[in-house]
């Protein structure tokens, strides 16, 4: 006997319905609205650094203080930016994503048949 596409298998969870549920759609929207702009920002920042290194060596070689030059500061800025974005994402996920995903997971665990 065949089942319609959106029906859950007997004793199982309809994961398509879960994926289309308002809370899951909200979770994906929140995640994307945070991750995509930051990814674009970081990639632009990274490529600006690479392009400056390739096409503006005199600018990158300008001394700022002693042996410290603009290129070194911008290179270290790449690491600082990476750690800052990571900390910001963890904070965002803990505050905005985890409560929704926990709610979805708990609802699914209640639907799951006992083993």
N, CA, C and O atoms as CSV, one atom per row, in Angstrom:
chain,resi,resn,atom,element,x,y,z
A,1,UNK,N,N,0.857,-1.175,0.000
A,1,UNK,CA,C,0.000,0.000,0.000
A,1,UNK,C,C,0.897,1.231,0.000
A,1,UNK,O,O,1.787,1.344,0.843
A,2,UNK,N,N,0.679,2.144,-0.923
A,2,UNK,CA,C,1.526,3.334,-0.996
A,2,UNK,C,C,0.930,4.465,-0.175
A,2,UNK,O,O,-0.284,4.556,0.008
A,3,UNK,N,N,1.821,5.327,0.316
A,3,UNK,CA,C,1.440,6.472,1.134
A,3,UNK,C,C,1.687,7.744,0.345
A,3,UNK,O,O,2.631,7.798,-0.444
A,4,UNK,N,N,0.861,8.780,0.536
A,4,UNK,CA,C,1.174,10.070,-0.086
A,4,UNK,C,C,2.536,10.557,0.391
A,4,UNK,O,O,2.992,10.175,1.469
A,5,UNK,N,N,3.175,11.385,-0.395
A,5,UNK,CA,C,4.545,11.841,-0.135
A,5,UNK,C,C,4.693,12.470,1.246
A,5,UNK,O,O,5.701,12.227,1.909
A,6,UNK,N,N,3.726,13.272,1.708
A,6,UNK,CA,C,3.883,13.991,2.964
A,6,UNK,C,C,3.442,13.202,4.195
A,6,UNK,O,O,3.551,13.709,5.311
A,7,UNK,N,N,2.945,11.971,4.021
A,7,UNK,CA,C,2.565,11.172,5.183
A,7,UNK,C,C,3.801,10.570,5.821
A,7,UNK,O,O,4.726,10.136,5.134
A,8,UNK,N,N,3.802,10.550,7.143
A,8,UNK,CA,C,4.909,9.940,7.863
A,8,UNK,C,C,4.826,8.428,7.700
A,8,UNK,O,O,3.728,7.879,7.611
A,9,UNK,N,N,5.949,7.760,7.661
A,9,UNK,CA,C,5.910,6.308,7.621
A,9,UNK,C,C,5.274,5.801,8.916
A,9,UNK,O,O,5.330,6.487,9.937
A,10,UNK,N,N,4.680,4.630,8.891
A,10,UNK,CA,C,4.046,4.113,10.100
A,10,UNK,C,C,5.028,4.121,11.265
A,10,UNK,O,O,6.108,3.538,11.175
A,11,UNK,N,N,4.652,4.779,12.357
A,11,UNK,CA,C,5.505,4.833,13.547
A,11,UNK,C,C,6.710,5.733,13.393
A,11,UNK,O,O,7.562,5.762,14.281
A,12,UNK,N,N,6.815,6.475,12.287
A,12,UNK,CA,C,7.986,7.318,12.053
A,12,UNK,C,C,7.651,8.794,12.092
A,12,UNK,O,O,6.536,9.191,12.430
A,13,UNK,N,N,8.631,9.589,11.744
A,13,UNK,CA,C,8.494,11.046,11.751
A,13,UNK,C,C,8.500,11.534,10.311
A,13,UNK,O,O,9.306,11.081,9.499
A,14,UNK,N,N,7.614,12.444,10.002
A,14,UNK,CA,C,7.549,13.043,8.672
A,14,UNK,C,C,8.534,14.218,8.639
A,14,UNK,O,O,8.190,15.345,8.993
A,15,UNK,N,N,9.753,13.930,8.211
A,15,UNK,CA,C,10.806,14.939,8.226
A,15,UNK,C,C,10.565,16.051,7.200
A,15,UNK,O,O,11.025,17.177,7.391
A,16,UNK,N,N,9.853,15.744,6.124
A,16,UNK,CA,C,9.517,16.783,5.149
A,16,UNK,C,C,8.591,17.801,5.800
A,16,UNK,O,O,8.760,19.007,5.622
A,17,UNK,N,N,7.609,17.309,6.556
A,17,UNK,CA,C,6.691,18.212,7.258
A,17,UNK,C,C,7.438,19.041,8.294
A,17,UNK,O,O,7.148,20.224,8.472
A,18,UNK,N,N,8.393,18.427,8.973
A,18,UNK,CA,C,9.195,19.161,9.962
A,18,UNK,C,C,9.976,20.263,9.266
A,18,UNK,O,O,10.023,21.397,9.744
A,19,UNK,N,N,10.585,19.929,8.140
A,19,UNK,CA,C,11.379,20.908,7.397
A,19,UNK,C,C,10.524,22.066,6.885
A,19,UNK,O,O,11.023,23.180,6.724
A,20,UNK,N,N,9.265,21.815,6.634
A,20,UNK,CA,C,8.360,22.843,6.136
A,20,UNK,C,C,7.589,23.548,7.257
A,20,UNK,O,O,6.805,24.461,6.996
A,21,UNK,N,N,7.812,23.124,8.495
A,21,UNK,CA,C,7.091,23.722,9.627
A,21,UNK,C,C,7.544,25.168,9.851
A,21,UNK,O,O,8.686,25.512,9.545
A,22,UNK,N,N,6.658,26.014,10.381
A,22,UNK,CA,C,7.018,27.425,10.599
A,22,UNK,C,C,8.251,27.618,11.485
A,22,UNK,O,O,9.062,28.505,11.216
A,23,UNK,N,N,8.409,26.809,12.532
A,23,UNK,CA,C,9.574,26.980,13.414
A,23,UNK,C,C,10.876,26.619,12.708
A,23,UNK,O,O,11.890,27.291,12.893
A,24,UNK,N,N,10.853,25.562,11.900
A,24,UNK,CA,C,12.064,25.174,11.185
A,24,UNK,C,C,12.405,26.215,10.117
A,24,UNK,O,O,13.573,26.555,9.926
A,25,UNK,N,N,11.386,26.716,9.427
A,25,UNK,CA,C,11.598,27.774,8.429
A,25,UNK,C,C,12.177,29.009,9.110
A,25,UNK,O,O,13.076,29.652,8.570
A,26,UNK,N,N,11.665,29.343,10.295
A,26,UNK,CA,C,12.193,30.484,11.053
A,26,UNK,C,C,13.651,30.243,11.444
A,26,UNK,O,O,14.479,31.149,11.347
A,27,UNK,N,N,13.965,29.024,11.886
A,27,UNK,CA,C,15.343,28.682,12.252
A,27,UNK,C,C,16.279,28.859,11.061
A,27,UNK,O,O,17.349,29.454,11.195
A,28,UNK,N,N,15.886,28.348,9.904
A,28,UNK,CA,C,16.725,28.500,8.702
A,28,UNK,C,C,16.874,29.963,8.317
A,28,UNK,O,O,17.963,30.396,7.940
A,29,UNK,N,N,15.778,30.736,8.410
A,29,UNK,CA,C,15.826,32.156,8.049
A,29,UNK,C,C,16.776,32.908,8.974
A,29,UNK,O,O,17.596,33.701,8.510
A,30,UNK,N,N,16.672,32.665,10.277
A,30,UNK,CA,C,17.558,33.349,11.221
A,30,UNK,C,C,19.011,32.984,10.966
A,30,UNK,O,O,19.887,33.848,10.992
A,31,UNK,N,N,19.269,31.703,10.721
A,31,UNK,CA,C,20.633,31.251,10.475
A,31,UNK,C,C,21.205,31.914,9.229
A,31,UNK,O,O,22.308,32.461,9.251
A,32,UNK,N,N,20.443,31.859,8.145
A,32,UNK,CA,C,20.911,32.444,6.885
A,32,UNK,C,C,21.090,33.949,6.980
A,32,UNK,O,O,22.046,34.496,6.430
A,33,UNK,N,N,20.179,34.623,7.674
A,33,UNK,CA,C,20.274,36.086,7.750
A,33,UNK,C,C,21.495,36.527,8.553
A,33,UNK,O,O,21.944,37.665,8.424
A,34,UNK,N,N,22.025,35.642,9.370
A,34,UNK,CA,C,23.248,35.959,10.111
A,34,UNK,C,C,24.484,35.516,9.322
A,34,UNK,O,O,25.434,36.284,9.166
A,35,UNK,N,N,24.465,34.290,8.834
A,35,UNK,CA,C,25.663,33.697,8.235
A,35,UNK,C,C,26.011,34.304,6.877
A,35,UNK,O,O,27.175,34.626,6.638
A,36,UNK,N,N,25.045,34.469,5.990
A,36,UNK,CA,C,25.363,34.942,4.649
A,36,UNK,C,C,25.990,36.334,4.633
A,36,UNK,O,O,27.016,36.514,3.977
A,37,UNK,N,N,25.426,37.325,5.319
A,37,UNK,CA,C,26.087,38.640,5.293
A,37,UNK,C,C,27.494,38.611,5.892
A,37,UNK,O,O,28.400,39.274,5.386
A,38,UNK,N,N,27.676,37.849,6.960
A,38,UNK,CA,C,29.019,37.779,7.549
A,38,UNK,C,C,29.992,37.055,6.626
A,38,UNK,O,O,31.160,37.435,6.537
A,39,UNK,N,N,29.531,36.032,5.950
A,39,UNK,CA,C,30.400,35.320,5.010
A,39,UNK,C,C,30.813,36.249,3.868
A,39,UNK,O,O,31.976,36.267,3.465
A,40,UNK,N,N,29.864,37.011,3.354
A,40,UNK,CA,C,30.183,37.968,2.285
A,40,UNK,C,C,31.180,39.002,2.796
A,40,UNK,O,O,32.178,39.292,2.137
A,41,UNK,N,N,30.900,39.558,3.981
A,41,UNK,CA,C,31.822,40.543,4.564
A,41,UNK,C,C,33.218,39.969,4.692
A,41,UNK,O,O,34.190,40.606,4.284
A,42,UNK,N,N,33.334,38.764,5.256
A,42,UNK,CA,C,34.654,38.199,5.477
A,42,UNK,C,C,35.367,37.908,4.163
A,42,UNK,O,O,36.566,38.160,4.043
A,43,UNK,N,N,34.649,37.383,3.180
A,43,UNK,CA,C,35.291,37.096,1.894
A,43,UNK,C,C,35.769,38.376,1.212
A,43,UNK,O,O,36.858,38.404,0.637
A,44,UNK,N,N,34.964,39.427,1.271
A,44,UNK,CA,C,35.392,40.713,0.695
A,44,UNK,C,C,36.628,41.216,1.426
A,44,UNK,O,O,37.595,41.635,0.791
A,45,UNK,N,N,36.605,41.178,2.745
A,45,UNK,CA,C,37.745,41.616,3.567
A,45,UNK,C,C,38.986,40.798,3.237
A,45,UNK,O,O,40.075,41.359,3.119
A,46,UNK,N,N,38.846,39.487,3.086
A,46,UNK,CA,C,39.968,38.617,2.762
A,46,UNK,C,C,40.525,38.943,1.369
A,46,UNK,O,O,41.737,39.075,1.201
A,47,UNK,N,N,39.636,39.074,0.371
A,47,UNK,CA,C,40.115,39.346,-0.984
A,47,UNK,C,C,40.719,40.739,-1.113
A,47,UNK,O,O,41.636,40.938,-1.909
A,48,UNK,N,N,40.228,41.699,-0.353
A,48,UNK,CA,C,40.862,43.023,-0.334
A,48,UNK,C,C,42.301,42.882,0.163
A,48,UNK,O,O,43.222,43.472,-0.403
A,49,UNK,N,N,42.484,42.105,1.213
A,49,UNK,CA,C,43.830,41.867,1.751
A,49,UNK,C,C,44.724,41.203,0.700
A,49,UNK,O,O,45.858,41.630,0.484
A,50,UNK,N,N,44.209,40.163,0.051
A,50,UNK,CA,C,44.995,39.453,-0.962
A,50,UNK,C,C,45.319,40.388,-2.133
A,50,UNK,O,O,46.454,40.414,-2.609
A,51,UNK,N,N,44.334,41.148,-2.591
A,51,UNK,CA,C,44.562,42.059,-3.711
A,51,UNK,C,C,45.549,43.166,-3.348
A,51,UNK,O,O,46.409,43.520,-4.154
A,52,UNK,N,N,45.429,43.708,-2.145
A,52,UNK,CA,C,46.404,44.716,-1.708
A,52,UNK,C,C,47.803,44.123,-1.658
A,52,UNK,O,O,48.773,44.773,-2.047
A,53,UNK,N,N,47.908,42.892,-1.181
A,53,UNK,CA,C,49.215,42.226,-1.121
A,53,UNK,C,C,49.809,42.052,-2.510
A,53,UNK,O,O,51.020,42.166,-2.696
A,54,UNK,N,N,48.948,41.776,-3.483
A,54,UNK,CA,C,49.423,41.525,-4.844
A,54,UNK,C,C,49.668,42.802,-5.643
A,54,UNK,O,O,50.648,42.902,-6.381
A,55,UNK,N,N,48.770,43.778,-5.492
A,55,UNK,CA,C,48.804,44.934,-6.377
A,55,UNK,C,C,49.193,46.250,-5.708
A,55,UNK,O,O,49.343,47.264,-6.390
A,56,UNK,N,N,49.357,46.250,-4.399
A,56,UNK,CA,C,49.772,47.476,-3.704
A,56,UNK,C,C,50.877,47.164,-2.698
A,56,UNK,O,O,50.735,47.445,-1.508
A,57,UNK,N,N,51.978,46.581,-3.176
A,57,UNK,CA,C,53.042,46.190,-2.244
A,57,UNK,C,C,53.669,47.382,-1.519
A,57,UNK,O,O,54.108,47.249,-0.377
A,58,UNK,N,N,53.715,48.534,-2.169
A,58,UNK,CA,C,54.289,49.707,-1.499
A,58,UNK,C,C,53.417,50.140,-0.324
A,58,UNK,O,O,53.924,50.495,0.741
A,59,UNK,N,N,52.106,50.106,-0.527
A,59,UNK,CA,C,51.184,50.446,0.567
A,59,UNK,C,C,51.330,49.441,1.713
A,59,UNK,O,O,51.412,49.827,2.879
A,60,UNK,N,N,51.361,48.154,1.371
A,60,UNK,CA,C,51.457,47.121,2.411
A,60,UNK,C,C,52.797,47.177,3.148
A,60,UNK,O,O,52.892,46.753,4.299
A,61,UNK,N,N,53.820,47.695,2.490
A,61,UNK,CA,C,55.153,47.752,3.089
A,61,UNK,C,C,55.370,49.004,3.932
A,61,UNK,O,O,56.414,49.138,4.569
A,62,UNK,N,N,54.411,49.918,3.949
A,62,UNK,CA,C,54.574,51.143,4.738
A,62,UNK,C,C,54.753,50.801,6.211
A,62,UNK,O,O,53.975,50.048,6.797
A,63,UNK,N,N,55.783,51.366,6.779
A,63,UNK,CA,C,56.080,51.118,8.191
A,63,UNK,C,C,55.081,51.869,9.066
A,63,UNK,O,O,54.767,53.036,8.827
A,64,UNK,N,N,54.593,51.167,10.082
A,64,UNK,CA,C,53.674,51.778,11.042
A,64,UNK,C,C,54.432,52.100,12.323
A,64,UNK,O,O,54.290,53.177,12.903
A,65,UNK,N,N,55.245,51.128,12.746
A,65,UNK,CA,C,56.033,51.305,13.959
A,65,UNK,C,C,57.152,50.278,13.942
A,65,UNK,O,O,56.880,49.079,13.985
A,66,UNK,N,N,58.378,50.706,13.883
A,66,UNK,CA,C,59.519,49.786,13.835
A,66,UNK,C,C,59.414,48.867,12.621
A,66,UNK,O,O,59.265,49.327,11.489
A,67,UNK,N,N,59.494,47.563,12.875
A,67,UNK,CA,C,59.383,46.575,11.796
A,67,UNK,C,C,57.939,46.190,11.486
A,67,UNK,O,O,57.698,45.311,10.659
A,68,UNK,N,N,56.998,46.826,12.128
A,68,UNK,CA,C,55.574,46.539,11.913
A,68,UNK,C,C,55.087,47.377,10.729
A,68,UNK,O,O,55.193,48.603,10.741
A,69,UNK,N,N,54.549,46.700,9.702
A,69,UNK,CA,C,54.049,47.432,8.538
A,69,UNK,C,C,52.547,47.199,8.365
A,69,UNK,O,O,51.949,46.402,9.087
A,70,UNK,N,N,51.951,47.891,7.414
A,70,UNK,CA,C,50.511,47.805,7.164
A,70,UNK,C,C,50.109,46.373,6.819
A,70,UNK,O,O,49.086,45.885,7.299
A,71,UNK,N,N,50.902,45.700,5.995
A,71,UNK,CA,C,50.594,44.318,5.598
A,71,UNK,C,C,50.516,43.386,6.793
A,71,UNK,O,O,49.619,42.546,6.871
A,72,UNK,N,N,51.445,43.528,7.719
A,72,UNK,CA,C,51.434,42.686,8.915
A,72,UNK,C,C,50.192,42.963,9.763
A,72,UNK,O,O,49.550,42.034,10.254
A,73,UNK,N,N,49.861,44.234,9.932
A,73,UNK,CA,C,48.673,44.577,10.716
A,73,UNK,C,C,47.398,44.041,10.067
A,73,UNK,O,O,46.529,43.499,10.750
A,74,UNK,N,N,47.288,44.196,8.741
A,74,UNK,CA,C,46.103,43.675,8.060
A,74,UNK,C,C,46.064,42.145,8.105
A,74,UNK,O,O,44.988,41.559,8.227
A,75,UNK,N,N,47.214,41.502,8.010
A,75,UNK,CA,C,47.275,40.041,8.118
A,75,UNK,C,C,46.845,39.559,9.488
A,75,UNK,O,O,46.083,38.599,9.609
A,76,UNK,N,N,47.338,40.232,10.526
A,76,UNK,CA,C,46.907,39.874,11.881
A,76,UNK,C,C,45.419,40.185,12.070
A,76,UNK,O,O,44.720,39.498,12.814
A,77,UNK,N,N,44.950,41.228,11.385
A,77,UNK,CA,C,43.536,41.563,11.425
A,77,UNK,C,C,42.661,40.447,10.875
A,77,UNK,O,O,41.510,40.298,11.287
A,78,UNK,N,N,43.197,39.664,9.947
A,78,UNK,CA,C,42.449,38.506,9.431
A,78,UNK,C,C,42.178,37.505,10.557
A,78,UNK,O,O,41.076,36.966,10.669
A,79,UNK,N,N,43.187,37.266,11.384
A,79,UNK,CA,C,43.002,36.334,12.508
A,79,UNK,C,C,42.028,36.902,13.528
A,79,UNK,O,O,41.149,36.196,14.021
A,80,UNK,N,N,42.191,38.171,13.839
A,80,UNK,CA,C,41.299,38.820,14.813
A,80,UNK,C,C,39.860,38.764,14.318
A,80,UNK,O,O,38.945,38.454,15.080
A,81,UNK,N,N,39.668,39.065,13.042
A,81,UNK,CA,C,38.328,39.030,12.459
A,81,UNK,C,C,37.735,37.622,12.532
A,81,UNK,O,O,36.562,37.462,12.868
A,82,UNK,N,N,38.527,36.617,12.224
A,82,UNK,CA,C,38.054,35.233,12.279
A,82,UNK,C,C,37.582,34.878,13.683
A,82,UNK,O,O,36.496,34.322,13.847
A,83,UNK,N,N,38.381,35.192,14.695
A,83,UNK,CA,C,37.987,34.884,16.074
A,83,UNK,C,C,36.771,35.697,16.501
A,83,UNK,O,O,35.894,35.178,17.192
A,84,UNK,N,N,36.708,36.962,16.101
A,84,UNK,CA,C,35.570,37.810,16.470
A,84,UNK,C,C,34.280,37.286,15.846
A,84,UNK,O,O,33.245,37.232,16.511
A,85,UNK,N,N,34.335,36.899,14.571
A,85,UNK,CA,C,33.145,36.352,13.908
A,85,UNK,C,C,32.724,35.049,14.578
A,85,UNK,O,O,31.533,34.803,14.770
A,86,UNK,N,N,33.696,34.217,14.932
A,86,UNK,CA,C,33.373,32.960,15.597
A,86,UNK,C,C,32.692,33.203,16.936
A,86,UNK,O,O,31.685,32.565,17.243
A,87,UNK,N,N,33.226,34.113,17.728
A,87,UNK,CA,C,32.612,34.411,19.034
A,87,UNK,C,C,31.228,35.018,18.853
A,87,UNK,O,O,30.309,34.700,19.608
A,88,UNK,N,N,31.071,35.883,17.867
A,88,UNK,CA,C,29.781,36.503,17.602
A,88,UNK,C,C,28.761,35.444,17.186
A,88,UNK,O,O,27.616,35.473,17.636
A,89,UNK,N,N,29.182,34.496,16.315
A,89,UNK,CA,C,28.270,33.446,15.877
A,89,UNK,C,C,27.863,32.547,17.043
A,89,UNK,O,O,26.688,32.204,17.175
A,90,UNK,N,N,28.808,32.166,17.881
A,90,UNK,CA,C,28.487,31.315,19.030
A,90,UNK,C,C,27.474,32.012,19.929
A,90,UNK,O,O,26.513,31.392,20.384
A,91,UNK,N,N,27.686,33.289,20.185
A,91,UNK,CA,C,26.750,34.061,21.001
A,91,UNK,C,C,25.372,34.114,20.348
A,91,UNK,O,O,24.354,33.905,21.008
A,92,UNK,N,N,25.349,34.396,19.045
A,92,UNK,CA,C,24.088,34.451,18.305
A,92,UNK,C,C,23.376,33.103,18.335
A,92,UNK,O,O,22.170,33.038,18.573
A,93,UNK,N,N,24.124,32.031,18.094
A,93,UNK,CA,C,23.519,30.697,18.076
A,93,UNK,C,C,22.961,30.334,19.447
A,93,UNK,O,O,21.852,29.807,19.546
A,94,UNK,N,N,23.717,30.610,20.498
A,94,UNK,CA,C,23.234,30.313,21.853
A,94,UNK,C,C,21.956,31.076,22.174
A,94,UNK,O,O,21.051,30.543,22.815
A,95,UNK,N,N,21.890,32.301,21.736
A,95,UNK,CA,C,20.771,33.188,22.064
A,95,UNK,C,C,19.564,32.982,21.152
A,95,UNK,O,O,18.429,32.979,21.628
A,96,UNK,N,N,19.792,32.810,19.844
A,96,UNK,CA,C,18.698,32.833,18.876
A,96,UNK,C,C,18.380,31.495,18.205
A,96,UNK,O,O,17.217,31.208,17.920
A,97,UNK,N,N,19.389,30.687,17.955
A,97,UNK,CA,C,19.164,29.444,17.220
A,97,UNK,C,C,18.914,28.249,18.129
A,97,UNK,O,O,18.028,27.436,17.867
A,98,UNK,N,N,19.692,28.146,19.190
A,98,UNK,CA,C,19.581,26.976,20.058
A,98,UNK,C,C,18.208,26.804,20.701
A,98,UNK,O,O,17.722,25.675,20.774
A,99,UNK,N,N,17.560,27.872,21.170
A,99,UNK,CA,C,16.224,27.661,21.742
A,99,UNK,C,C,15.224,27.082,20.731
A,99,UNK,O,O,14.415,26.223,21.080
A,100,UNK,N,N,15.282,27.548,19.495
A,100,UNK,CA,C,14.366,27.034,18.474
A,100,UNK,C,C,14.714,25.592,18.127
A,100,UNK,O,O,13.824,24.748,18.025
A,101,UNK,N,N,15.990,25.306,17.946
A,101,UNK,CA,C,16.385,23.938,17.588
A,101,UNK,C,C,16.100,22.967,18.726
A,101,UNK,O,O,15.750,21.813,18.478
A,102,UNK,N,N,16.245,23.415,19.960
A,102,UNK,CA,C,15.911,22.566,21.109
A,102,UNK,C,C,14.420,22.259,21.124
A,102,UNK,O,O,14.010,21.126,21.378
A,103,UNK,N,N,13.615,23.280,20.848
A,103,UNK,CA,C,12.158,23.086,20.796
A,103,UNK,C,C,11.792,22.070,19.713
A,103,UNK,O,O,10.980,21.176,19.951
A,104,UNK,N,N,12.383,22.200,18.537
A,104,UNK,CA,C,12.102,21.278,17.432
A,104,UNK,C,C,12.548,19.874,17.794
A,104,UNK,O,O,11.811,18.911,17.581
A,105,UNK,N,N,13.753,19.752,18.343
A,105,UNK,CA,C,14.277,18.437,18.723
A,105,UNK,C,C,13.397,17.763,19.766
A,105,UNK,O,O,13.089,16.577,19.653
A,106,UNK,N,N,12.989,18.524,20.787
A,106,UNK,CA,C,12.146,17.946,21.837
A,106,UNK,C,C,10.806,17.479,21.274
A,106,UNK,O,O,10.292,16.432,21.667
A,107,UNK,N,N,10.246,18.259,20.356
A,107,UNK,CA,C,8.978,17.860,19.731
A,107,UNK,C,C,9.166,16.574,18.928
A,107,UNK,O,O,8.302,15.697,18.949
A,108,UNK,N,N,10.291,16.458,18.219
A,108,UNK,CA,C,10.568,15.238,17.449
A,108,UNK,C,C,10.791,14.037,18.350
A,108,UNK,O,O,10.346,12.931,18.044
A,109,UNK,N,N,11.480,14.258,19.461
A,109,UNK,CA,C,11.734,13.141,20.385
A,109,UNK,C,C,10.429,12.605,20.965
A,109,UNK,O,O,10.332,11.411,21.248
A,110,UNK,N,N,9.438,13.449,21.145
A,110,UNK,CA,C,8.134,12.996,21.644
A,110,UNK,C,C,7.400,12.170,20.587
A,110,UNK,O,O,6.630,11.269,20.921
A,111,UNK,N,N,7.645,12.483,19.302
A,111,UNK,CA,C,6.994,11.764,18.214
A,111,UNK,C,C,7.671,10.443,17.903
A,111,UNK,O,O,7.060,9.546,17.324
A,112,UNK,N,N,8.951,10.323,18.293
A,112,UNK,CA,C,9.731,9.147,17.956
A,112,UNK,C,C,9.194,7.930,18.687
A,112,UNK,O,O,8.920,7.996,19.886
A,113,UNK,N,N,9.041,6.815,17.978
A,113,UNK,CA,C,8.545,5.602,18.661
A,113,UNK,C,C,9.585,5.071,19.642
A,113,UNK,O,O,10.788,5.211,19.421
A,114,UNK,N,N,9.120,4.471,20.706
A,114,UNK,CA,C,10.045,3.890,21.698
A,114,UNK,C,C,10.800,2.736,21.077
A,114,UNK,O,O,10.252,1.950,20.303
A,115,UNK,N,N,12.080,2.649,21.434
A,115,UNK,CA,C,12.911,1.570,20.868
A,115,UNK,C,C,12.709,0.277,21.605
A,115,UNK,O,O,13.327,-0.731,21.263
